[in-house]
Amino acid sequence: MEKKKKVYIIMSYTGSIFSKFLRIVLKNKFVHVSIGLDKQLQNVYSFGRKRPRTMFPGGFVKEDINKISHIFKNAECQIFELEITEEQYEILKREIRKFTENEKKYGYNIFGLIPLNFNIRFERKNHFVCSQFVGRILQEAGIYNQDKNYSLIKPNDISKIYGLNKVYEGKMTYLVDKYSL
């Protein structure tokens, strides 16, 4: 029997001006998605703000849930646990390492938001929004098997992956207190 690993999909909404705009455009409660490689959420990755207090610059980020919850006191989130094979887990780590090792060459795909909203394929080399990044690495690992180009993946698509088990929903500050992040 193959050994299983767990990863965590974090759906969030900070209440920032940009997230309010995205909520209107995407028509979803949660507009940001990240992937965590550990239960303590110490290794969480996505595309978003490089500095939580300012909208720009954006790009590949290792997120600090504790810092985000302190800056955005009313931030809400959902945490999903997903059981995957050890091989899939290693592929995810390898894909994330590619981004980590070349972090400076990646940018936020701000121009991809409009086509994404209209389901128009729009790929920009080395540029992603959060859901495109998470969707793409999940596709690379054989976890997200929808026949959909990564540039068309929205946060809501990620939340519908088969096998997701919701383990938390509520204020991010309560999550931080619960897990002592």
TANOR-V545601 format. One record per backbone hydrogen bond with DSSP energy under -0.5 kcal/mol. NH is the residue of the N-H (numbers start at 1). CO is the residue of the C=O. Records with the same first field share a line. If there is no record, write none. Layout:
NH=CO ; CO
This chain:
5=84
7=82
8=36
9=80
10=8 ; 34
11=9 ; 78
12=32
13=76
20=16
21=17
22=18
23=19
24=20
25=21
26=22
27=23
28=23
31=12
32=12
34=10
35=45
36=8
37=43
41=38
44=42 ; 63
45=35
46=61
48=59
50=57
51=57
54=51
59=48
61=46
63=44 ; 61
65=63
68=64
69=65
70=66
71=67
72=68
73=71
75=72
76=13
77=170
78=11
79=168
80=9
81=165
82=7
84=5
86=3
89=85
90=86
91=87
92=88
93=89
94=90
95=91
96=92
97=93
98=94
99=95
100=96
101=97
102=98
103=100
105=102
106=103
107=126
108=58
109=128
110=108
112=109
113=110
115=111
116=112
117=113
118=114
119=116
120=115
121=119
124=127
127=124
128=107
133=129
134=130
135=131
136=132
137=133
138=134
139=135
140=136
141=137
142=139
143=138
144=138
145=143
148=146
152=149
153=150
157=154
158=154
159=155
160=157
161=158
164=161
165=81
166=164
167=79
168=79
170=77
172=75
175=171
176=172
177=173
178=174
179=175
180=176
181=176
